[in-house]
Amino acid sequence: MSLHPHWIEIRKIVAYNLQKSARQQAKAVLATTTHTGLFEDSDPSVQAKIIVKH
């Protein structure tokens, strides 16, 4: 299932503004997602990747 281009742009704007605000305030954001695009858009300084094998 792919996202509509409009939602991709909104996702990029929200991710950018969230990371910018957190860095300006010297705060950390802890977020979890299954969508790799959100990770790429937020440009995190630290990443933890959890792999679950069944």
TORKOL-4160 file (C-alpha; in steps of 0.2 Angstrom, whole numbers, padded with zeros to 4 digits, m for minus):
54
<pt num="1" X="0000" Y="0000" Z="0000"/>
<pt num="2" X="0008" Y="0016" Z="m0005"/>
<pt num="3" X="0004" Y="0033" Z="0002"/>
<pt num="4" X="m0004" Y="0047" Z="m0008"/>
<pt num="5" X="0009" Y="0060" Z="m0013"/>
<pt num="6" X="0000" Y="0073" Z="m0003"/>
<pt num="7" X="0002" Y="0063" Z="0013"/>
<pt num="8" X="0020" Y="0060" Z="0009"/>
<pt num="9" X="0023" Y="0079" Z="0009"/>
<pt num="10" X="0014" Y="0081" Z="0025"/>
<pt num="11" X="0024" Y="0067" Z="0033"/>
<pt num="12" X="0040" Y="0076" Z="0027"/>
<pt num="13" X="0035" Y="0093" Z="0034"/>
<pt num="14" X="0030" Y="0086" Z="0051"/>
<pt num="15" X="0045" Y="0075" Z="0053"/>
<pt num="16" X="0057" Y="0090" Z="0048"/>
<pt num="17" X="0048" Y="0102" Z="0060"/>
<pt num="18" X="0048" Y="0090" Z="0075"/>
<pt num="19" X="0067" Y="0086" Z="0073"/>
<pt num="20" X="0071" Y="0105" Z="0071"/>
<pt num="21" X="0061" Y="0110" Z="0086"/>
<pt num="22" X="0068" Y="0096" Z="0097"/>
<pt num="23" X="0086" Y="0101" Z="0092"/>
<pt num="24" X="0083" Y="0119" Z="0096"/>
<pt num="25" X="0076" Y="0115" Z="0113"/>
<pt num="26" X="0090" Y="0102" Z="0116"/>
<pt num="27" X="0076" Y="0089" Z="0119"/>
<pt num="28" X="0075" Y="0071" Z="0113"/>
<pt num="29" X="0061" Y="0063" Z="0103"/>
<pt num="30" X="0057" Y="0045" Z="0105"/>
<pt num="31" X="0047" Y="0038" Z="0090"/>
<pt num="32" X="0043" Y="0021" Z="0084"/>
<pt num="33" X="0036" Y="0017" Z="0066"/>
<pt num="34" X="0035" Y="0003" Z="0054"/>
<pt num="35" X="0037" Y="0016" Z="0040"/>
<pt num="36" X="0055" Y="0018" Z="0034"/>
<pt num="37" X="0050" Y="0034" Z="0025"/>
<pt num="38" X="0047" Y="0043" Z="0041"/>
<pt num="39" X="0064" Y="0038" Z="0048"/>
<pt num="40" X="0072" Y="0045" Z="0032"/>
<pt num="41" X="0062" Y="0061" Z="0033"/>
<pt num="42" X="0066" Y="0065" Z="0052"/>
<pt num="43" X="0085" Y="0063" Z="0050"/>
<pt num="44" X="0088" Y="0056" Z="0067"/>
<pt num="45" X="0105" Y="0058" Z="0076"/>
<pt num="46" X="0103" Y="0041" Z="0085"/>
<pt num="47" X="0094" Y="0026" Z="0078"/>
<pt num="48" X="0089" Y="0009" Z="0086"/>
<pt num="49" X="0083" Y="m0004" Z="0075"/>
<pt num="50" X="0074" Y="m0019" Z="0082"/>
<pt num="51" X="0072" Y="m0035" Z="0072"/>
<pt num="52" X="0059" Y="m0047" Z="0078"/>
<pt num="53" X="0061" Y="m0065" Z="0071"/>
<pt num="54" X="0046" Y="m0077" Z="0073"/>
